[in-house]
Amino acid sequence: MRQDRCLGSDLSPYRTFTRAEWAALRADTPLTLRPDELVALQSMNDPISLDEVVEIYLPLSRLLALYVAATQGLFRATERFLGSEGGKVPYIIAVAGSVAVGKSTASRVLTTLLSRWSNTPKVQLVTTDGFLLPNAKLAAEGLMERKGFPESYDAASILRFLSRIKAGEKNVEAPVYSHLLYDVMQDEKILVDRPDILIIEGLNVLQPPPPGCSTPFVSDYFDFSIYLDAEQSTLSDWYVSRFMKLRETAFRDPRSYFKKYADLSDQEARETALEIWTRINLRNLQENILPTRERASLILTKDSRHRISDVALRRL
């Protein structure tokens, strides 16, 4: 195993593994995911193979199962000490990274694998998209072009949600977002009922608190965090490719917020996608998302074929 490659410094807080080195850490972890299940977990334009699951996600699920078991044991010991046994606090895992990097697929695969470990039978997934401010409010505040940037979220609602989760409350509501309508669904909610693990997926979940801020921040509630990384030019290609596929599918739905793009020519669609990527998503990546990468517990680096080539694990 080679170490200290992640940040190019002997002082790196990470231990970095090649794909083969990481795959060897699977040990005897069984593959509990069928090919048809994997197909259902994939997002558009984010191919993932069973080899990827075996070599990357099974070792990761093994590591997380060990971390969760240790945390559960510590929690039970603390409860006994305090004389308040009977509570349950979810282990919270954050998944961060750019638009188009594959956060949704990774989160769903992890959710499925972790739910099949004996000590974590109940795993739930929530995306921070639901905590975006409604379009009407974004428009009123001139933030539609900043959608996905930190200021476009209802930060107070996210903090209240995470605080209630970590307090062990039952049936905590989380808002739902529609990518078809490009807006929060006011009448739909997800109930999070004291799972063993809660996975939080979002662009900016690893943001640090502002300088001088002494109040809790979103990342304070995470027990483990994962950052999915790729070259910016690769992310641009993936975003444009996904846009082109959506133009032939979801954009053609009369309800779609993006239906205006459905009838663009190939050249117009590519130019539009690249312009949106550069004006909004690349800027958000460079200003807000990428600077949080080294705050993650684990960094998964993808190559241009969507394969994870390197794994960097933060030292304890």
C-alpha positions as CSV (number, residue, x, y, z in Angstrom):
1,M,0.0,0.0,0.0
2,R,1.3,3.5,-0.9
3,Q,0.7,6.3,1.5
4,D,0.6,10.1,1.4
5,R,-0.2,10.5,-2.3
6,C,-3.5,12.2,-1.9
7,L,-2.3,15.8,-1.3
8,G,1.1,15.3,-2.8
9,S,2.7,15.9,0.6
10,D,4.4,13.8,3.3
11,L,2.1,15.6,5.7
12,S,-1.1,14.3,4.1
13,P,-3.8,13.2,6.6
14,Y,-4.8,10.4,4.1
15,R,-3.7,6.9,3.4
16,T,-4.1,6.4,-0.4
17,F,-4.8,3.1,-2.0
18,T,-4.8,2.0,-5.7
19,R,-7.9,0.3,-6.9
20,A,-6.2,-3.2,-6.5
21,E,-5.0,-2.4,-3.0
22,W,-8.4,-1.2,-1.9
23,A,-10.1,-4.2,-3.5
24,A,-8.0,-6.6,-1.4
25,L,-9.6,-5.2,1.7
26,R,-12.9,-6.7,0.8
27,A,-11.7,-9.9,2.6
28,D,-14.6,-12.4,2.6
29,T,-17.4,-9.8,2.4
30,P,-20.1,-11.5,0.3
31,L,-21.6,-9.9,-2.7
32,T,-25.3,-9.3,-1.8
33,L,-26.3,-7.3,-4.9
34,R,-27.8,-8.9,-8.0
35,P,-27.1,-7.5,-11.5
36,D,-30.7,-6.6,-12.0
37,E,-30.7,-4.7,-8.7
38,L,-27.6,-2.8,-9.7
39,V,-29.2,-1.7,-13.0
40,A,-32.1,-0.2,-11.0
41,L,-29.7,1.7,-8.8
42,Q,-27.9,3.5,-11.6
43,S,-28.5,7.1,-12.5
44,M,-28.6,8.2,-16.1
45,N,-25.2,8.5,-17.7
46,D,-23.5,7.0,-14.6
47,P,-22.6,3.4,-15.6
48,I,-21.5,1.1,-12.8
49,S,-20.5,-2.5,-13.0
50,L,-20.5,-5.4,-10.6
51,D,-16.7,-5.3,-10.7
52,E,-17.0,-1.7,-9.3
53,V,-19.2,-2.9,-6.5
54,V,-16.9,-5.8,-5.7
55,E,-13.7,-3.9,-5.8
56,I,-14.8,-0.5,-4.3
57,Y,-18.1,-0.6,-2.6
58,L,-17.9,-4.0,-0.8
59,P,-14.6,-3.0,1.0
60,L,-16.2,0.3,1.8
61,S,-19.3,-1.3,3.2
62,R,-17.2,-3.6,5.3
63,L,-15.3,-0.6,6.7
64,L,-18.5,1.3,7.4
65,A,-20.1,-1.7,9.1
66,L,-17.1,-1.9,11.4
67,Y,-17.2,1.8,12.1
68,V,-21.0,1.7,12.8
69,A,-20.6,-1.4,15.1
70,A,-17.9,0.4,17.1
71,T,-20.0,3.6,17.4
72,Q,-23.1,1.5,18.4
73,G,-21.0,-0.1,21.2
74,L,-19.7,3.3,22.4
75,F,-23.3,4.7,22.4
76,R,-24.6,1.7,24.4
77,A,-21.7,2.1,26.9
78,T,-22.5,5.8,27.2
79,E,-26.2,5.1,27.7
80,R,-25.4,2.6,30.5
81,F,-23.1,5.2,32.2
82,L,-25.9,7.8,32.0
83,G,-28.6,5.4,33.1
84,S,-30.7,6.1,30.1
85,E,-30.6,2.9,28.1
86,G,-33.1,2.3,25.3
87,G,-32.3,5.2,22.9
88,K,-31.1,4.9,19.3
89,V,-29.1,7.5,17.3
90,P,-28.4,6.9,13.6
91,Y,-24.9,6.9,12.2
92,I,-24.9,9.6,9.6
93,I,-22.8,9.3,6.4
94,A,-22.5,12.3,4.0
95,V,-21.9,11.9,0.3
96,A,-20.6,15.1,-1.5
97,G,-19.2,16.1,-4.9
98,S,-19.9,17.9,-8.1
99,V,-23.0,17.8,-10.3
100,A,-22.7,14.8,-12.7
101,V,-20.0,13.0,-10.6
102,G,-22.3,10.1,-9.7
103,K,-23.3,10.9,-6.1
104,S,-26.8,9.5,-6.5
105,T,-25.7,6.1,-7.8
106,A,-23.0,5.8,-5.2
107,S,-25.5,6.7,-2.4
108,R,-28.1,4.2,-3.6
109,V,-25.5,1.4,-3.9
110,L,-24.2,2.1,-0.4
111,T,-27.7,2.2,1.0
112,T,-28.5,-1.2,-0.4
113,L,-25.2,-2.9,0.6
114,L,-25.2,-1.5,4.1
115,S,-28.9,-2.5,4.7
116,R,-27.8,-6.1,4.2
117,W,-25.3,-6.1,7.1
118,S,-26.7,-7.7,10.2
119,N,-25.9,-4.8,12.5
120,T,-27.4,-2.1,10.2
121,P,-30.7,-3.5,8.8
122,K,-32.4,-0.1,8.5
123,V,-30.7,2.4,6.2
124,Q,-32.3,5.5,4.8
125,L,-31.2,8.0,2.2
126,V,-32.1,11.7,2.1
127,T,-30.8,14.2,-0.5
128,T,-30.3,17.9,0.4
129,D,-32.1,18.9,-2.8
130,G,-35.3,18.8,-0.8
131,F,-33.9,21.6,1.4
132,L,-33.4,24.0,-1.5
133,L,-35.5,27.1,-1.2
134,P,-38.6,26.9,-3.4
135,N,-38.3,28.4,-6.8
136,A,-40.6,31.3,-5.9
137,K,-38.4,32.4,-3.1
138,L,-35.2,31.9,-5.1
139,A,-36.7,34.0,-7.9
140,A,-37.8,36.7,-5.4
141,E,-34.3,36.9,-4.0
142,G,-32.6,36.8,-7.3
143,L,-31.0,33.4,-6.6
144,M,-32.2,31.2,-9.5
145,E,-28.8,31.4,-11.1
146,R,-27.3,30.4,-7.8
147,K,-29.4,27.3,-7.3
148,G,-27.2,24.7,-5.7
149,F,-24.9,27.3,-4.2
150,P,-24.8,27.3,-0.4
151,E,-27.1,30.4,-0.1
152,S,-29.8,28.6,-2.1
153,Y,-30.6,26.2,0.7
154,D,-32.8,26.6,3.8
155,A,-29.8,26.0,6.1
156,A,-32.0,26.4,9.3
157,S,-34.3,23.6,8.2
158,I,-31.3,21.3,7.4
159,L,-29.9,22.0,10.9
160,R,-33.2,21.4,12.6
161,F,-33.6,18.1,10.7
162,L,-30.2,16.8,11.6
163,S,-30.5,17.9,15.2
164,R,-33.7,16.0,15.6
165,I,-32.1,12.9,13.9
166,K,-29.2,13.0,16.3
167,A,-31.5,13.4,19.2
168,G,-33.0,10.0,18.3
169,E,-36.5,11.4,17.5
170,K,-38.9,9.2,15.6
171,N,-40.6,10.0,12.2
172,V,-38.6,13.2,11.4
173,E,-39.8,14.7,8.1
174,A,-37.5,15.6,5.2
175,P,-38.7,17.6,2.2
176,V,-38.8,16.1,-1.3
177,Y,-37.4,17.6,-4.5
178,S,-38.6,16.9,-8.1
179,H,-35.9,17.1,-10.7
180,L,-38.7,17.0,-13.3
181,L,-40.3,20.1,-12.0
182,Y,-37.0,21.5,-10.8
183,D,-38.6,22.5,-7.5
184,V,-39.4,21.4,-4.0
185,M,-42.6,19.4,-3.6
186,Q,-44.5,21.2,-1.0
187,D,-47.0,18.4,-0.2
188,E,-44.5,15.5,-0.2
189,K,-42.3,14.4,2.7
190,I,-39.9,11.5,3.6
191,L,-40.2,10.1,7.1
192,V,-36.9,9.2,8.7
193,D,-37.7,6.9,11.6
194,R,-34.5,6.2,13.6
195,P,-32.6,4.2,11.0
196,D,-29.3,2.5,11.9
197,I,-27.6,4.6,9.2
198,L,-28.8,7.8,7.5
199,I,-27.0,8.7,4.2
200,I,-27.2,12.4,3.4
201,E,-26.3,13.2,-0.3
202,G,-25.7,16.7,-1.5
203,L,-23.4,19.1,-3.3
204,N,-22.3,21.3,-0.4
205,V,-22.8,19.1,2.6
206,L,-19.1,19.4,3.7
207,Q,-19.2,23.2,3.9
208,P,-17.4,24.5,7.0
209,P,-19.0,27.1,9.2
210,P,-18.3,30.7,8.4
211,P,-15.4,32.3,10.2
212,G,-16.4,33.3,13.7
213,C,-19.5,31.2,13.7
214,S,-20.0,29.3,17.0
215,T,-23.3,27.7,16.2
216,P,-23.6,24.1,14.9
217,F,-23.1,23.5,11.2
218,V,-24.4,20.8,8.9
219,S,-21.1,18.9,8.7
220,D,-20.9,18.8,12.5
221,Y,-23.6,16.1,12.5
222,F,-21.7,13.7,10.2
223,D,-20.0,10.5,11.5
224,F,-18.3,9.8,8.2
225,S,-18.1,11.6,4.9
226,I,-17.4,10.6,1.3
227,Y,-16.3,12.9,-1.5
228,L,-16.6,11.8,-5.1
229,D,-13.9,13.4,-7.3
230,A,-13.1,13.6,-11.0
231,E,-11.2,16.0,-13.3
232,Q,-13.1,19.1,-14.1
233,S,-12.9,18.5,-17.9
234,T,-14.3,15.0,-17.3
235,L,-17.2,16.3,-15.2
236,S,-18.0,18.8,-18.0
237,D,-18.1,16.0,-20.6
238,W,-20.4,13.9,-18.3
239,Y,-22.7,16.9,-17.7
240,V,-23.1,17.6,-21.4
241,S,-23.6,13.9,-22.2
242,R,-26.3,13.7,-19.5
243,F,-28.0,16.8,-20.9
244,M,-28.1,15.3,-24.4
245,K,-29.8,12.2,-23.1
246,L,-32.3,14.1,-21.0
247,R,-33.1,16.2,-24.1
248,E,-34.4,12.9,-25.6
249,T,-36.2,11.7,-22.5
250,A,-37.3,13.7,-19.4
251,F,-37.1,17.1,-21.2
252,R,-39.9,16.0,-23.5
253,D,-42.3,15.5,-20.6
254,P,-44.8,18.5,-20.8
255,R,-44.4,19.0,-17.1
256,S,-40.6,19.3,-17.3
257,Y,-39.1,22.6,-16.2
258,F,-36.5,22.1,-19.0
259,K,-39.0,21.3,-21.8
260,K,-37.7,24.4,-23.7
261,Y,-34.5,22.5,-24.5
262,A,-36.2,19.4,-25.9
263,D,-36.3,20.7,-29.5
264,L,-32.8,22.1,-29.7
265,S,-30.6,20.8,-32.5
266,D,-27.6,18.7,-31.4
267,Q,-25.2,21.6,-31.8
268,E,-27.5,24.0,-29.9
269,A,-28.1,21.5,-27.1
270,R,-24.3,20.9,-26.6
271,E,-23.6,24.6,-26.6
272,T,-26.4,25.2,-24.2
273,A,-25.3,22.5,-21.8
274,L,-21.7,23.6,-21.9
275,E,-22.8,27.2,-21.2
276,I,-24.9,26.2,-18.2
277,W,-22.1,24.0,-16.9
278,T,-19.6,26.8,-17.1
279,R,-21.8,29.6,-15.9
280,I,-23.3,27.8,-12.9
281,N,-22.0,24.3,-12.1
282,L,-18.3,24.8,-12.7
283,R,-18.4,28.0,-10.7
284,N,-20.1,26.3,-7.8
285,L,-17.6,23.5,-8.0
286,Q,-14.6,25.8,-7.9
287,E,-15.9,28.2,-5.3
288,N,-17.8,26.0,-2.9
289,I,-17.6,22.2,-3.5
290,L,-14.0,21.4,-4.4
291,P,-12.6,23.4,-1.5
292,T,-14.4,21.0,0.9
293,R,-12.8,17.8,-0.6
294,E,-10.1,17.5,2.0
295,R,-12.7,17.7,4.8
296,A,-14.0,14.3,3.8
297,S,-13.2,11.0,5.6
298,L,-12.9,9.3,2.3
299,I,-12.1,10.5,-1.3
300,L,-13.1,8.3,-4.2
301,T,-11.4,9.5,-7.4
302,K,-13.0,8.5,-10.7
303,D,-11.4,8.3,-14.1
304,S,-13.0,9.2,-17.4
305,R,-14.7,5.8,-17.7
306,H,-16.6,6.3,-14.5
307,R,-14.3,3.8,-12.7
308,I,-12.9,4.7,-9.3
309,S,-9.1,4.6,-9.7
310,D,-7.9,5.7,-6.3
311,V,-9.2,5.7,-2.7
312,A,-7.9,8.0,0.0
313,L,-8.9,7.3,3.6
314,R,-8.4,9.8,6.3
315,R,-6.3,8.6,9.2
316,L,-8.0,8.2,12.5
